Amino acid sequence: MKGRFITFEGGEGTGKSTQVALLADRLRQAGMQVVTTREPGGSPGAEIIRHVILSGAAKPLGAEAEAMLFAAARDDHLAHTIRPALRRGDWVVCDRFADSTRVYQGILGEVDQRLIRRLERLVVGDTMPDLTVVLDAPAETGLARARARRGHDDGDRFEGETIEFHQKLRDAYRQLALEESSRCVLVNATDAPERVAEKIWKHVVDRLGPFETSPVLMGGAAE
Ligand code: T5A
């Protein structure tokens, strides 16, 4: 049996990591084997590339080179973590994936769309997500959450960008969710985490269910 592949996308601090953990818990309760992972990173080789990019060391090379580094990290992640898990029949829940490159490097970084698409075809091929949850919140809300969690104001390579950058990021993700509505769902992430999780669970059941699970596990607040 082939597993299912779910990715989370959105701006900084929209709650992706929080929701990855909550969804994984819920899928496990429903009897699935679940692998949680993240990008950039998610395999030993990709974690090394993560450090190079997020430290800002690659920024002087330009957005095109960064896009290639993200693609190299993704290639390693797919080979060593994602595809083996899917072949085992596990569910893979991933914090960011190829849409992040489309949005951050392609739209915000203005890297030629043809290069972005070629890299995606080459690296991802047919291992596209079955479902992508795009978390949506005002840029100020996300950045404030990310800063509060860290406890100081210095962000990583991308958190350090201007507020206009983060507003454009939000617009680009909303547009992506609209254009790819057969794969993506846009979820308002300004509610309390449990309420956001409930909305996501309903989308997962709707798009990828039904699961053989008890009605109690399927229940919860409506939206
Ligand atoms: N990138 C990545 C690219 O440019 N191209 C690519 O191809 C890829 C893959 C990754 C960076 O790399 C860029 C994008 C990113 O800039 P990262 O450190 O992994 O960097 O950072 P992010 O993915 O942006 O994740 P963050 O850690 O900033 O935020 P999350 O995961 O969205 O949010 P989370 O869950 O950690 O929550 C942040 C704080 O808010 C609270 C949490 O408890 C936490 O304290 N919170 C909430 N508070 C109130 N209400 C809610 N609903 C909340 N949900 C969470």
Boltz pocket constraint, residues with backbone or C-beta under 6 A from the ligand:
constraints:
  - pocket:
      binder: B
      contacts: [[A, 10], [A, 11], [A, 12], [A, 13], [A, 14], [A, 15], [A, 16], [A, 17], [A, 18], [A, 19], [A, 39], [A, 40], [A, 54], [A, 70], [A, 95], [A, 96], [A, 97], [A, 98], [A, 99], [A, 100], [A, 101], [A, 102], [A, 104], [A, 105], [A, 142], [A, 145], [A, 146], [A, 148], [A, 149], [A, 156], [A, 158], [A, 159], [A, 189], [A, 190], [A, 191], [A, 192], [A, 193], [A, 196]]
      max_distance: 6.0
